[in-house]
Amino acid sequence: MPISAAQRAALITVSALLLTSQTTGCSDSGQRAAPPATNGPTGLDRLAAQKLEWAPCLPPNQDEGGGPAPSPLPGGGSWECTYLSAPLDYAKPDGGTVDLALIRAKAREQGQRIGSLIFNFGGPGGSGVTALPGFASDFEDLRSRYDLVSFDPRGVGRSKPVVCLTDAELDAYYALDFTPDDAAEERKLSDAQKKYADGCRQRSGAQLPYVGTENAARDMDLMRRVLGDRQLHYFGISYGTELGGVYAHLFPRSVGRAVFDAVVDPKAGVVGGGLGQARGFQLALDNFAQDCLNRADQCVLPGTSVAEIERFITDLLAALDKKPIPGIGGRDLTETQATNGIAQSLYSKEFWPYLEQGLDEADGGNGALLLALSDSMNGRDQNGRYSNLQSANAAINCVDYKERYTLAQARAKLPEFEKASRVFGAYMGWGLASCAHWPVPGTWQHPNVSAPGSAPILVIGNTGDPATPYEGARSMANALGPGVGIELTYKGQGHGAYNSGNACVKTTTDGYLLEGRVPKSGTVCR
């Protein structure tokens, strides 16, 4: 069963681990913001006065994931793209700058226009310039009164992308065993992680200290000013909720109408976040297995209970650990890639059939489908070219978080992770060491998102979310502060709620964004 570009976009663009899309982008030529004036205001005030030169969008480049230019908007309108210049270092706003790629669809009803609605779809590392057109139909009602705007954060896509390894080197890296079984495999993994970090330093070292979430939040406030908005109206999904929370902490009086969907727990930290994801993906896998059982003879996986289906999966992964199987174009499916592909399929219930098929085919010796799903997770296209999705993801996470776990320290945490998930625990546990060799220090134990004085922020949690577990929504609402975090619960499956098709979630969210109707905190949608 082939996976379409649109389906890949739906899977990937809302992930907390990743985020890419196959839809649109901007040209490097003729679409840059006008250079700042040399006389008059300095620093941020000068940059806030820049005039953006909007132009038609061209197809995305490889760093953004490739694909066609965006389709025309409903009613015949067109997408516009440009660049905004921001300080590389906000402590030195008169110093060097970084150009940030933006995309916009103008509001249909200009006479009723509220302002710009800025989107971040997650990752970190996902291109907002490619993602927004892929979800255009879902947000068309919001375009009645908002200019829909998104951007490639610094280090991502067209915004001076972080580059670490060549495509061939990435193929080898992602085929590695990320759950080592002995000292030799640990050394091999550590050497590969060091090579990856060294590659980032060699190719992108000058910008690595400046790609973190706090700078991205400051970029959004500059964006707000340049776009002419008194307040920032915002829609953040997955990692975009963490970015939105940091913005609200830094600029509480500038928050307008804001929505956080698929919420990152701001208090979790590296270990807590990893354990939460392990539990979340395990819950989603349990639900997938139960759904398979509910379909009785239609389910092709062996087993008469959730435990038996999951034992089949763990046995398959153990077999792949010993001997990979043929995948695509001469590449084999390894245990790590299969785990990656399984996780990728759990982001949306719509993709459970692909997971069932991929597991069945892998059991028969054909790893093509699971490898294709893993490739989507890693931003690899059918021609073997990678976007900079995962390079940016690593760069942003490692400069945000202070913890630097060694492989030995990660190994000590494995029992806790394996208790959290029979299938994903070891993979998530060893992942604690992913920043061990990073060349620049991190910023925080966890982000500060307290936002006293902010306007209400709608915080939406999905009880079946694998990547950003439901508990994160309440933690975020509490951390934002009394009267700021307004909690909305969706009892559903998949990553996120607004794009799930649930009428209650959409009506409640649209009512807030379009009419300013703040729902009662604790509202539940089923």
DAVENDA-V771073 format. One record per residue. RES is the residue in three letters. SS is DSSP state (A for helix, B for strand, O for the rest). OMEGA is omega as a letter, one per 40 degrees, with the letter a starting at -180 (* if undefined). D_LAST is the distance of its C-alpha to the last C-alpha in whole Angstrom. Layout:
RES_SS_OMEGA_D_LAST / RES_SS_OMEGA_D_LAST
//
This chain:
MET_O_a_31 / PRO_O_i_31 / ILE_O_a_29 / SER_O_i_29 / ALA_A_a_30 / ALA_A_i_26 / GLN_A_i_24 / ARG_A_i_26 / ALA_A_a_25 / ALA_A_i_22 / LEU_A_a_22 / ILE_A_a_24 / THR_O_a_24 / VAL_O_a_21 / SER_O_i_22 / ALA_O_i_23 / LEU_O_a_26 / LEU_O_i_27 / LEU_O_i_27 / THR_O_a_29 / SER_O_a_29 / GLN_O_a_31 / THR_O_a_31 / THR_O_i_33 / GLY_O_a_36 / CYS_O_i_39 / SER_O_i_42 / ASP_O_a_45 / SER_O_i_47 / GLY_O_a_48 / GLN_O_a_44 / ARG_O_i_45 / ALA_O_i_45 / ALA_O_a_48 / PRO_O_i_50 / PRO_O_i_50 / ALA_O_a_53 / THR_O_i_56 / ASN_O_i_57 / GLY_O_a_56 / PRO_O_i_52 / THR_O_i_52 / GLY_A_a_49 / LEU_A_a_45 / ASP_A_i_47 / ARG_A_a_49 / LEU_A_i_46 / ALA_A_a_43 / ALA_O_a_46 / GLN_O_i_46 / LYS_O_a_45 / LEU_O_i_43 / GLU_O_a_44 / TRP_O_a_41 / ALA_B_i_42 / PRO_B_i_40 / CYS_O_i_38 / LEU_O_a_40 / PRO_O_i_39 / PRO_O_i_37 / ASN_O_a_40 / GLN_A_i_40 / ASP_A_i_38 / GLU_A_i_35 / GLY_O_i_35 / GLY_O_i_37 / GLY_O_a_36 / PRO_O_i_36 / ALA_O_a_36 / PRO_O_i_33 / SER_O_i_33 / PRO_O_i_34 / LEU_O_i_31 / PRO_O_a_30 / GLY_O_i_33 / GLY_O_i_35 / GLY_O_a_35 / SER_O_i_35 / TRP_O_i_34 / GLU_B_a_37 / CYS_B_i_38 / THR_B_i_40 / TYR_B_i_41 / LEU_B_i_41 / SER_B_i_43 / ALA_B_i_42 / PRO_B_i_44 / LEU_O_a_44 / ASP_O_a_45 / TYR_A_i_44 / ALA_A_i_47 / LYS_A_a_49 / PRO_O_i_48 / ASP_O_a_51 / GLY_O_a_51 / GLY_O_a_50 / THR_B_i_47 / VAL_B_a_44 / ASP_B_a_42 / LEU_B_a_39 / ALA_B_i_37 / LEU_B_i_35 / ILE_B_a_33 / ARG_B_i_33 / ALA_B_a_31 / LYS_O_i_33 / ALA_O_i_31 / ARG_O_a_31 / GLU_O_a_32 / GLN_A_i_34 / GLY_A_i_35 / GLN_A_a_32 / ARG_O_i_31 / ILE_O_a_30 / GLY_B_i_31 / SER_B_i_30 / LEU_B_a_27 / ILE_B_a_27 / PHE_B_i_25 / ASN_B_a_25 / PHE_O_i_23 / GLY_O_a_24 / GLY_O_e_27 / PRO_O_i_29 / GLY_O_a_31 / GLY_O_i_29 / SER_O_i_31 / GLY_A_i_29 / VAL_A_i_32 / THR_A_a_31 / ALA_A_a_27 / LEU_A_i_26 / PRO_A_i_28 / GLY_A_i_26 / PHE_O_a_23 / ALA_A_a_24 / SER_A_a_22 / ASP_A_a_19 / PHE_A_a_21 / GLU_O_i_23 / ASP_O_i_21 / LEU_A_i_22 / ARG_A_i_26 / SER_A_a_26 / ARG_O_i_27 / TYR_B_i_28 / ASP_B_i_30 / LEU_B_a_28 / VAL_B_i_30 / SER_B_a_29 / PHE_B_i_32 / ASP_O_i_33 / PRO_O_i_34 / ARG_O_a_37 / GLY_O_a_38 / VAL_O_i_36 / GLY_O_a_36 / ARG_O_a_39 / SER_O_a_39 / LYS_O_a_42 / PRO_O_i_40 / VAL_O_i_41 / VAL_O_a_43 / CYS_O_a_43 / LEU_O_i_45 / THR_O_i_46 / ASP_A_i_44 / ALA_A_i_46 / GLU_A_i_46 / LEU_A_i_42 / ASP_A_a_42 / ALA_A_a_44 / TYR_A_a_42 / TYR_A_i_38 / ALA_O_a_40 / LEU_O_i_41 / ASP_O_a_40 / PHE_O_i_38 / THR_O_a_38 / PRO_O_a_42 / ASP_O_a_43 / ASP_O_a_47 / ALA_A_a_49 / ALA_A_i_50 / GLU_A_i_46 / GLU_A_i_45 / ARG_A_i_48 / LYS_A_i_47 / LEU_A_i_44 / SER_A_i_45 / ASP_A_a_48 / ALA_A_i_45 / GLN_A_i_43 / LYS_A_i_46 / LYS_A_i_47 / TYR_A_a_44 / ALA_A_i_44 / ASP_A_i_48 / GLY_A_i_47 / CYS_A_i_45 / ARG_A_a_47 / GLN_A_a_50 / ARG_A_a_48 / SER_A_a_46 / GLY_A_a_47 / ALA_A_a_48 / GLN_A_a_44 / LEU_A_i_43 / PRO_O_a_43 / TYR_O_a_41 / VAL_O_a_38 / GLY_O_a_36 / THR_A_a_33 / GLU_A_i_35 / ASN_A_i_37 / ALA_A_i_34 / ALA_A_i_33 / ARG_A_i_36 / ASP_A_a_36 / MET_A_i_33 / ASP_A_i_35 / LEU_A_i_38 / MET_A_i_36 / ARG_A_a_35 / ARG_A_a_38 / VAL_A_i_40 / LEU_A_i_37 / GLY_O_a_38 / ASP_O_i_35 / ARG_O_i_35 / GLN_O_i_32 / LEU_B_i_30 / HIS_B_a_26 / TYR_B_i_25 / PHE_B_a_22 / GLY_B_a_22 / ILE_B_i_20 / SER_O_i_20 / TYR_A_i_24 / GLY_A_i_24 / THR_A_i_22 / GLU_A_i_25 / LEU_A_i_27 / GLY_A_i_26 / GLY_A_i_26 / VAL_A_i_30 / TYR_A_a_30 / ALA_A_i_29 / HIS_A_a_31 / LEU_A_a_34 / PHE_O_a_34 / PRO_A_a_31 / ARG_A_i_33 / SER_A_i_33 / VAL_B_i_29 / GLY_B_i_27 / ARG_B_a_24 / ALA_B_i_22 / VAL_B_i_19 / PHE_B_a_18 / ASP_B_a_16 / ALA_O_a_16 / VAL_O_i_18 / VAL_O_i_21 / ASP_O_a_22 / PRO_O_a_25 / LYS_O_a_27 / ALA_O_a_27 / GLY_A_a_30 / VAL_A_a_31 / VAL_A_a_31 / GLY_A_i_28 / GLY_A_i_26 / GLY_A_i_28 / LEU_A_i_27 / GLY_A_i_23 / GLN_A_i_23 / ALA_A_i_25 / ARG_A_a_22 / GLY_A_i_19 / PHE_A_i_21 / GLN_A_i_22 / LEU_A_i_18 / ALA_A_i_17 / LEU_A_i_21 / ASP_A_a_20 / ASN_A_i_17 / PHE_A_a_19 / ALA_A_i_21 / GLN_A_i_19 / ASP_A_i_18 / CYS_A_i_22 / LEU_A_a_23 / ASN_A_i_20 / ARG_O_i_22 / ALA_A_a_25 / ASP_A_i_28 / GLN_A_a_27 / CYS_O_a_26 / VAL_O_a_29 / LEU_O_a_29 / PRO_O_i_31 / GLY_O_i_30 / THR_O_i_29 / SER_O_i_26 / VAL_A_a_24 / ALA_A_a_27 / GLU_A_i_30 / ILE_A_a_28 / GLU_A_i_28 / ARG_A_i_31 / PHE_A_a_32 / ILE_A_i_30 / THR_A_i_32 / ASP_A_i_36 / LEU_A_i_35 / LEU_A_i_35 / ALA_A_i_38 / ALA_A_i_40 / LEU_A_i_39 / ASP_A_a_40 / LYS_A_a_44 / LYS_O_i_44 / PRO_O_a_42 / ILE_B_a_41 / PRO_B_a_42 / GLY_B_a_39 / ILE_B_i_40 / GLY_O_i_44 / GLY_O_i_45 / ARG_B_i_43 / ASP_B_i_42 / LEU_B_i_38 / THR_O_i_38 / GLU_A_a_36 / THR_A_a_35 / GLN_A_i_34 / ALA_A_i_32 / THR_A_i_30 / ASN_A_a_30 / GLY_A_i_29 / ILE_A_i_26 / ALA_A_a_25 / GLN_A_a_24 / SER_A_a_23 / LEU_O_i_20 / TYR_O_a_19 / SER_O_i_17 / LYS_A_i_16 / GLU_A_a_18 / PHE_A_i_21 / TRP_A_i_20 / PRO_A_i_23 / TYR_A_i_25 / LEU_A_i_25 / GLU_A_a_26 / GLN_A_a_29 / GLY_A_i_30 / LEU_A_i_30 / ASP_A_a_32 / GLU_A_i_34 / ALA_A_i_35 / ASP_A_i_36 / GLY_O_i_38 / GLY_O_a_40 / ASN_O_a_38 / GLY_O_a_37 / ALA_A_a_36 / LEU_A_i_32 / LEU_A_i_31 / LEU_A_i_34 / ALA_A_i_33 / LEU_A_i_29 / SER_A_i_31 / ASP_A_i_33 / SER_A_i_30 / MET_A_a_29 / ASN_A_i_33 / GLY_O_i_33 / ARG_B_i_36 / ASP_O_a_36 / GLN_O_i_38 / ASN_O_i_42 / GLY_O_i_41 / ARG_O_a_41 / TYR_B_i_38 / SER_O_i_37 / ASN_O_a_37 / LEU_A_a_33 / GLN_A_i_34 / SER_A_i_37 / ALA_A_i_36 / ASN_A_i_33 / ALA_A_a_35 / ALA_A_a_37 / ILE_A_a_35 / ASN_A_a_33 / CYS_A_i_37 / VAL_A_i_38 / ASP_A_a_35 / TYR_B_a_35 / LYS_O_a_39 / GLU_O_i_38 / ARG_O_a_41 / TYR_O_i_40 / THR_O_i_43 / LEU_A_i_42 / ALA_A_i_44 / GLN_A_i_41 / ALA_A_i_38 / ARG_A_a_40 / ALA_A_a_40 / LYS_A_a_36 / LEU_A_a_36 / PRO_A_i_35 / GLU_A_a_32 / PHE_A_a_31 / GLU_A_i_31 / LYS_A_a_30 / ALA_A_a_27 / SER_O_i_27 / ARG_O_a_29 / VAL_O_a_28 / PHE_O_a_28 / GLY_A_a_30 / ALA_A_a_33 / TYR_A_i_32 / MET_A_a_30 / GLY_A_i_33 / TRP_A_i_36 / GLY_A_i_34 / LEU_A_a_35 / ALA_A_a_38 / SER_A_i_38 / CYS_A_a_39 / ALA_O_a_42 / HIS_O_a_45 / TRP_O_a_43 / PRO_O_i_46 / VAL_O_a_45 / PRO_O_i_43 / GLY_O_a_40 / THR_O_a_39 / TRP_B_i_36 / GLN_O_i_35 / HIS_O_a_31 / PRO_O_i_31 / ASN_O_a_31 / VAL_O_i_28 / SER_O_a_29 / ALA_O_i_29 / PRO_O_a_31 / GLY_O_i_31 / SER_O_i_29 / ALA_O_i_26 / PRO_O_i_23 / ILE_B_i_21 / LEU_B_a_17 / VAL_B_a_16 / ILE_B_i_13 / GLY_B_i_12 / ASN_B_a_10 / THR_B_a_10 / GLY_B_a_12 / ASP_O_a_14 / PRO_O_a_18 / ALA_O_i_20 / THR_O_a_18 / PRO_O_a_17 / TYR_O_a_14 / GLU_A_a_17 / GLY_A_a_19 / ALA_A_i_16 / ARG_A_i_18 / SER_A_i_21 / MET_A_a_21 / ALA_A_i_20 / ASN_A_a_23 / ALA_A_i_25 / LEU_A_i_25 / GLY_O_a_26 / PRO_O_i_25 / GLY_O_a_24 / VAL_O_a_24 / GLY_B_i_21 / ILE_B_a_17 / GLU_B_i_14 / LEU_B_a_11 / THR_B_i_8 / TYR_B_i_6 / LYS_B_a_5 / GLY_B_i_7 / GLN_B_i_11 / GLY_O_a_14 / HIS_O_a_15 / GLY_O_a_14 / ALA_O_a_11 / TYR_A_a_12 / ASN_A_a_14 / SER_A_a_11 / GLY_O_i_11 / ASN_O_a_8 / ALA_A_a_9 / CYS_A_i_7 / VAL_A_a_9 / LYS_A_a_12 / THR_A_a_13 / THR_A_a_12 / THR_A_a_14 / ASP_A_i_17 / GLY_A_i_17 / TYR_A_a_19 / LEU_A_a_21 / LEU_A_a_22 / GLU_A_a_23 / GLY_O_a_23 / ARG_O_a_20 / VAL_O_i_19 / PRO_O_i_16 / LYS_O_i_16 / SER_O_a_16 / GLY_O_i_13 / THR_B_a_10 / VAL_B_i_7 / CYS_B_a_4 / ARG_O_*_0
//
